[in-house]
């Protein structure tokens, strides 16, 4: 079983719809809303990848 949920932009940089899907998946997995999200940004400051731990022990 994965210990994190990870999402990347299909066309390199993430879109709002891709980010919304990531949040929806995290909520469905029972991740609390106060859990920190790790993000990888491009040089232009756009989101390339996001990740969130499923359990507090993995954060």
Buried (B, 14 or more C-beta within 10 A) or exposed (E): EEEBBEBBBEEEBBEEEBBEEBBEBBEEEEBEEEBEBEEEEEEEEEBBBBBBBBEEEEE
